[in-house]
Amino acid sequence: MDEQEPEGEQLWTGAWEEMTVPVPLAASLLCLSPHTVGRLIEGEYLAAERHGNFRFVTLVSLFAYRRRHWTPEQAKRHNAALDDDTAALDQAAEQLAG
């Protein structure tokens, strides 16, 4: 169990490159509208695959875009919004259970 990774080799090598998410989920993860994500795909800022009528954004490009374009202030606002949503869901669950 004490095996170490070879130098320079990343954990999960190759696994993330094949994973995709639908545009609405990518928009949610980036705190953008699906329309804006579509424009980012068309502008080649995000890589996407088309399956039928739907586009799926690669996780690698999504995380790379987020790393390059997110400021600490945006991350704080996003986390605060998630905390507010979680509190509202907890309150609703308590009302339903009560």
N, C-alpha and C positions, 0 to 999 in steps of 0.2 A: 504493500500500500504506500510505501515511501518513494515510489517511482516519481521522478521529476520529468517535466517536459524537456525535450531537446531544445537547446538554445535557438531562439528565433522562430520556433514553431508555435503557432497560436492554438489555443484550445478552441475546438469547434471549427477548425479549418475546413472551409468549403460548405459547411452546413448553412450558414446565414445567406450565402449567395443565392440559394435556391428558394428562400422563403419570401413570400409576397403577402401584401394585405390589400384589401379593396380600397378604392379611393376614399370613401367616406371614413373609414377607420384611419387611414393615413392623415386625412384632414383633421380628425379629432386629435391624433397624436401630435400634430404640428400646431394645433390651435388656429387652424385656417379653415376657410370654407372649401367644400369639394370643388367649386368652380376655380378657386385660386390654385388648388393642387393640380387641377387639369391644366391650367396655364403654365405651372412649373414643369409639368411633364412635357408639354408642347415646346417649352423653351429649353428642354433638355437639362433642367436643373435636377430633376428626379427621373430615375429610370423606371420604366413600367412595361408590363406585358399586357397584351390584349388577349382575352379569352371570350370569344363571342362578342357581345355588346358591352362587355365590362373590361375595365382596366384595373390592373393590380400593380401597386408600387412595390419595388424590391425593398426589403428591410435595410439592406446595406446602404442604398442611396438615401433612404429616409433618415437613417441615423447620421449619415455623413452631412446631409443638409442641415439637420437640427444642430449638430455640433458646430458647423460653420456659422450659422445664422442666429442662434439663440444667445441672448444676453442673460446675465444673471438675474436682471430685473424681470425678464419674460418668464424665466423658470420660477421665480418667486410667485408671480401672478398666477401661473398655471397651477402650482402646488396649492396656493390659497383657494383657488376655484375648486380644486379636487377636494380639499378639506371641507369646504362649504357644502359641496354635493354629498359627500359622505355623511356629514352631520344631518342633512335633510333626509337622506335615505334611512339613517338610524332612527330619526324621529318618526318617520312614516311607518317603519317596521314596529316601533313601540306602540303606535296608535292601533295598528292592525292587530297586534298581539294582545293588547289590553282590553 
